[in-house]
Amino acid sequence: MSHKYEVFVDICEFDAPTSSHSHLHSARYEIDAESKYTANSTARGRATSDYPQATEYDVRVTRVLS
C-alpha cells in the first residue's frame, strides 16, 4: 500500500571547491512510496538532481500525509 510522505532534505553547497564558506538550505518534498526507506531514497534522488552542486544531503522523513 502506497502512502504520501513528507520529506525534508537539508542541503549544503560550497561557494567553490577550495572555499570554506557554505550555503545551507532545505527542500521539502511530498513523495508517494511503499515505505519510508523508498521515500528517503526518492527524495535524495530528487535533491541530487535539483541541487547538483551540493556536497551534503541530510534526508529525513517527517510524517505520513495520507
Summary of the structure (lengths in Angstrom):
residues: 66
radius of gyration: 13.2
end to end distance: 10.9
largest distance: 46.2
contacts: 171
relative contact order: 0.36
helix: 23%
strand: 50%
